[in-house]
Amino acid sequence: MRYIEPHAHMVSRTMDDYQAMAMAGCRAICEPAFWAGFDRSSVAGFYDYFCQLTEHEPKRAARYHIAHYSWICINPKEAEDPQFAREVINIIPEFLKQENVLGVGEIGLNKNSKNEAAIFEEQVQLALDHNQLILIHTPHLEDKFKGTKLTIDMLRQFGDIDPGRVMIDHVEEHTIKMVLDAGFWGGITLYPESKCTPPRAVDMLERYGDSNRLWMNSACDWGVSDPLALPKAILELRKRGFDEATIDRFVYQNPVKFMQQSGIRFLPDA
């Protein structure tokens, strides 16, 4: 079955993962900028990483006929030094001009700190200034509810923001309603240790699946993660009795609907 992987950190994965995803039906991968597992020490390091996302990773994906798109930002884990973060932000507009960049992301909060919030707001404004989509990371575990609420409160301060152009990712049972009720999109992440299993994700889709503002993603990276989490969730949906048209909406049509707002040629044949 066709599907789109809306959030995967393929710089951390092997060519075997690309092959397996292609064989499972993956048509496109969207890769947000993220934390590499260590703090980068220079703006040049970020520049090279952004080049890797926009120039080199698409070539790897193309070997298996998968379209590759990216998001550009400085992530919340590296936002505690505002001066350094702002130097990185200064180079982002150069990459937003590229035809395979979807927008600004994944920005957000990690520990809900003052510096994280300041850099988050500056990147939201950057996205608005350049008419970009926004992809937001919400904190893990005990900080998720607080961080998600804080994120929504900050977004509401931007009077010109369109919630339909903002994806708030990593929603869980205690945050999904808050996100959808505020008019934003919600991403359900199939990550085995700190987020959702496929059965938990399908539980949420059974309850909130009437919304056309939900998708699922694997967020596979260098940690314990599964690049085939979405095909496994598709199997769980079938076990629960979801019809093929509804499954296609969750794993293909909804991501296309959101990404096509970027203004780039996102899967023009979809």
N, C-alpha and C positions, 0 to 999 in steps of 0.2 A: 504493500500500500504506500502511496506517496505521502511524504511528510516533510516538514521544514523543521530544522533544529534552530530555534530562535536565539539560543544562548549557549555557546560552546567555546572553550578556550583552546583552540586547536594548536596553538603554538606549543602546547604541552603534550600533544598527542602524536602518535606515530602514523606512518602511511598505512599500516594495517588497519588503524581505526577508520581512516577515510574509506578504505576499501569495504570494510564491514558496513559502514553507514550507507554507502552507495548501494550495496547489495540488499540492504534492508528497505530501500526506497527513498532515501534522503535526496531531496532535490536542491536544497540550499541550506547553507550554514551562515549564521550571523554571529560574529565574534566581537564581544565588547572588550575594551581595554580593561585590564585588571592587575591585581597585585601578583608579582612574579614569585612570591614566597620569601622575598627579601626586599628591603627598601633600595631603590635605585639611588645612586649618589650624584647624578648629574642630569642636566637638561638634555645633554647629548644622548644619554642612555634612553631617555624617553623618545627622543627623535628617532633613534634607530628602531625602537620597539614599534612606533607608529608606522615606520616604513615597512617593517616586517608584516604588520597587520594588513596594510593596504596594497603592498606590492608583491611580497613573496608568498604569503599564505594562500592568496587566490590561485597561484600557479600550482601549488600542491593539490588544492581541491579540484582544479580543472583536470588533473590526470585521471580523476574518476568521474568526470562530467557532473561535478557538484558546483553550483554557483556559490561564491563566497563574498560576504559583505562584512563590514566592520563598523564599530562604534569607537569614538575617540574621546579620551578624558584623562584626568588624573584621578585615581581611585581614592576612596576615603581613608584607607590605611596609610596613605602617603600624604595626607593633608594636614598633619600636625605641625608642619613647618610652613606657615602661610607664605612667607617670602619665596621659598623654593617652589611651592605649589603654583604661585602666580607666575613665576618664570616659565613653568611648564604650560600653563594656560595660554601664555602669549604665543606659543607655537601651534596651538590647536587649530586656529582658523585656516592655516595653510592646508591642513589635511581635510577639513570639512568641505573643501572645494572638489575633492576627488569623487569620481562618479560611482564608486562602490562604498562610500561612507554613508551610513544611515542617519547618524546624528551624534549626540553627546551622551556618552555612557560607558560603563555603568558608574554613575555618580551616586552619592548618597551618604549614609552614615555607617560607622563601624562601632564606635563606643559612645556615640551621641555627644561628642565633645563640642565645645565652643568653636574651636578651629575647624573641625570637620563641617560644622553647620555653616560657617562663613564661606568656606571654599565651595560647599555645595550650592549655596545661593549664588555665588559668582558664576558658577558653571551653568546654572539654570538661566541666568541672565545672558550668558554667552550664547546659549542655545536659542533663546528668544531673539537676540540681536541678529542671528544668522538664519532664523526660520528653520530650526532643526528639531527633529524628534528628540525625546529625552527617555533614557533608560535608567532606572533607579534601583540600586542595591539597598535592601533593608537588612538591618543587623541580625545577628544570629541569636538563637535560643532566648535567654531571659531578657535581652534588650530589644527583641523584635517588636513587641506591641508598643512600647514606649517610643522606639525609633520610628516606627511606621506612622504613629500619630503625630510625632514631631515633624516628620517629612511632609505630611499632608498639610499641617498647619503652616509650614514655611511656604509651600507651593501656593496656598490660598492668598498669600501676601502679594503675589504677582497678579495684578488685576487683568493682565492681557494673556494669561496662560490658558490654553485650551486643554482640558483634562483628557480629551480624546486623542491627544498627541503625546501623552505621557504614559509609559509602562512602568508600573511599580512591581518589581520582581520579588521572588521568594516569598509570596504570600503563603500563609498557613491558616489553619482552622480559626485562629483567634484574630486574624487581620484581614481576611479576604473580604468580609462584608463591609468593613470600614473603607477599603479601597474602592470597591464597586459602587457603594452608595455615594462616594464623592465624585463619581463620574470618570475615574481613571481606569486604565487597563490593568489587569492583574496577571502575573506570571506565576505558575505553579512549578517549582523546581524539584526534579526527581534526583535528589542527591542522597546517597544512602546513610550518611552519618549525621548531618546537621540539618537536613531539610526533610523532604517527603519521599516515601516509598510510592510505587505505582498504586497500590491499594488505597493509601491515604489520599492520593491525588484524585483518584476516581470517586472516592467518597465526596470530595468537594465538588466535583463536576456533577454528581448526582443531585447535589443540593443547589448549586448555583449555575448549572450548565445552561440555563435559559439565557444567560448573559452572552452577548456576542463580543465581549471584551475580556476573554480568557484565552490563555494558551498554556502549554506545558513545555518545559525545556530540561535539559540534563545538567547544564552548567559544568560539563566535564572539564577537568583541568589537571593539575599535577597531583592533586590529592586523591583520596579514595573516591572514585567517581566512575560513571558508566556511560560511555558514548552511545550505547544502545538502549538507554533508559526509555526513550520515547517509543520504540517498537515494542518494548515490554509493557508499557502503559497501554498501547493499542490492543495488545492481547488481553489485558485486564478489562478494557472497555468491552471487548467482544464477549468475554465471559459474563459480564454483567448485563448483556442483552442490548447494548447500544447498537443502532443500525449504522451501516457503513457511511451514509450521508452525514450523520451527526458526528461520527469519528473524524471524517474528513474536515468538517468545520473546525473542530478543536485543533487538529494537528497540521492543517494546511491552509484552509481558507481564512481563519482568523489571523494567523501571522501575516498572510499576504495583505489582508485588509489594512492591518496596522502599518506594515512596512511601506506600502505603496504611497502612504501620505508623505514619505520623505522627499518625493519629487524626483528621485533617481529612477532608473529603469530596473525596478525590482521585479524579477521574473516576468517580463513583459508578455509571455505566452500563457501566464496563469489564468 
